[in-house]
Amino acid sequence: MAEHSIVPARVPEDTEDFARLFVIAAPEYAPALFAGTHEKVTRNCFRYKRNLLGFEHAHFVKVNGENVGTILAYDWILKKKQSTKSSLLTIRYMKIKFFTQMRHLQWAEYVLSKIDDGTFYIACVAVYPEFRNRGLGTSLLSRTEEAARKAGATKLEVDAETDNEGAIRFYKRFGMNAAGEPRGTVVDGQEFEFIRLSKDI
């Protein structure tokens, strides 16, 4: 495993890396969901406290002092408390496109990332390609599992695209298993299908 450190996200220093890594985690779905405003939304929401895309929920893994990966995760209590502010910020930065994409954003909110009480949810995890296969992603997951336990969570969950076999293998190696049936949606003619993976903690 590469020598590294995991640190809480900071603003503004980590904003650009977060925006880039967020898209790496979902290179087709994020641009489709946010109708091309994904970079603007992620950069701006990241700066604010008390929203689900905010820096407070993110950690970075660093190698030689440089950001090489990130994870964004939160518990079920924060999901309930911060969903409204998250939506308001998304409206602010998507502008009119929020309303054209509303049904897709609602699907993501109420179907894709819906979590039960006791769940700690991983909304995004990504490592730059040149730093993969060094155990850094596993370190991010381990750090998040510790945080989940401290928060009193009983499950760690994530959604992965079913055609992203590498990501699914990665989560399964960490002890996460498929929970339920795949769920699909179509955004502007593009088909997307996700599977929930879960680990009891």
N, C-alpha and C positions, 0 to 999 in steps of 0.2 A: 504494500500500500504506500502511495506517495505521501511524503510528509506534508501535513496540511493543518489548517486551523478552521474552525467553524465559529463565525461571529454573527451577532445580530446585524441586520441591515441598517444603513445610515442614509440620511438624505442631506445634501443632494448627491453625495459621492457615488452611491450605488445605483442611481436611477437608470442610467443608460444600460448598464449590465442587466438590470432586472427586465427592462423592456426587450432587450435582445433575447434573453434566456426564456422569457415568457412565450415568445414566438417559436423558439426552438422546441419547446415542449409540445406545441400544437401548431405546426407550420402551415397547415391548411385550414384547420378549424377556427383558430383565432382570427385570422383575417376575414374569413367568411362570416363568422358570428358578429363581429364588430363592423362589418361592411367597410373594411379598409381603414378604420379609425383606431385599430388596436394599439398602435404605438402611442398615439396621443392619449388614449384612455389609460394605458398602463403607466406611462410616464407621469401623468398628472395624478391619478388615483394613488400611486405609490407614495406621493409626498404627504398625503393626509393621514392623520390618526383616525382611528375608529371607523375604518371601512375595510372590507374584506380583501381588497387589493393593496392595502396600506403596508408601509415598511415595517410596522409593528409586528406583522405576522410572518416576516421573511427572515431567513438566515442565508448567509453566503459561506461557501467553502473557498478558502484561499490557499494558493500555492505560491510561495515566494512573494507573498504580500499582494498578489493579484487575484481578483475574483475569477473563479473558473466554473462555478455552479451555484445554484440557488434552490431553495425550497420555500414554498408558501403554504402555511397550514394554520388551522384554527379549530377551536372546539365548538360543540353544538350550542353553547350559551352565546358565544360571540356571533355565531351565524345568525341567531335570532335577533340579537341586539343591533347588529350592524348592517343587515340586509337593506334597510330603507335608505340609510346614508349612502351605501354603495350604489344603489339604483339612482339616487339623485345626482351623484357625481358622474355616473355613466351618462345620464341625460345631458349634463352640462357639457361633456366633452365629445359626445357623439352628435349632439344637436339634432337636426331633423332626421338623421339616419337612425336614431334610437327608435323612432316611431315606425319606420319602415321595417326595422328588425325586431320589433317588440315581441312577436310570437316566438321567435327563435331565442331571444334572451330569456323569455319566461320559461321556455322548455329547459334551457340550461339551468335556470334557478330552481325550478320545481320538480324536475325529473332527473337531470344529470347530476347535480350537486346536492340534492336533497339528502339530509342526514338525520338520523334518529338521535334521541337523547343518549348521551354516553359515548358519542362518536367524536373522534379527532380526525378531521378531514384534510387530506393533502390536495390542495387545489392546483399546485404546479410544482414540478421538480424537473430540473434540467442541468446538464453539465455540458460545457463546450465540447464538441466532438474530439478535439485533440487531447482532451484530458479524461476521456472515458476509459473504462476497463482498468482503473487504478484504485478502485475501492472507494472513490470519493462520493459517489451516489449513495452507496451503502452507509457511509458515515453520516450523510445528511438524513437518511431514514432513521438511523439509530438515534441521532440527536432528537429527532421529532418524536420517536417512540418514548424517549425519556420525558419530554415535555408533556406528552399525552398522559402518561402515568401521573405526573405531578398535578395535572389538571383534573384528575379523577376520571378520565375516560376509560372505557372498557374495550373499545375497538379503535383500530386505526384503519382508515379507508381511503381509497383513491379510485378514480375512474380512468380507464385507459382505452384508447381506440383499439378495436379488435384486430385491425390490420397491423398494429405496431407490436409485432411479435417479440422484438427485443425488449421493449418496456415491460411486457407481460412476463417474460422470463425473469427479468430483473426483480420485479415485485414478488414473484413466486419464490425466488431464491431467498428473499427476505422473510418468507413464511406467510405471505399473503395469498389467499385463495379466492377464486371466483365466487361471488355471492349473487345469486339470482341470474336472470336471463339477460342477454345483451339487449340494449335499447338503442334504437336508431332514429335518425332525423334527416331531413333534407333541407339544406340551406342554399338557396339560389341554384338549384339543380345539382348540387354536390351532395352525395350521400355520405353520412357519417354514422358509425356504430360504435358504441362504448360498452365496456364490461366493468362492473364494480368489483374491486378486489378488496378483501377485508382480512384483518388479523386481530384475533382476540389478544388483549394485553392485560 
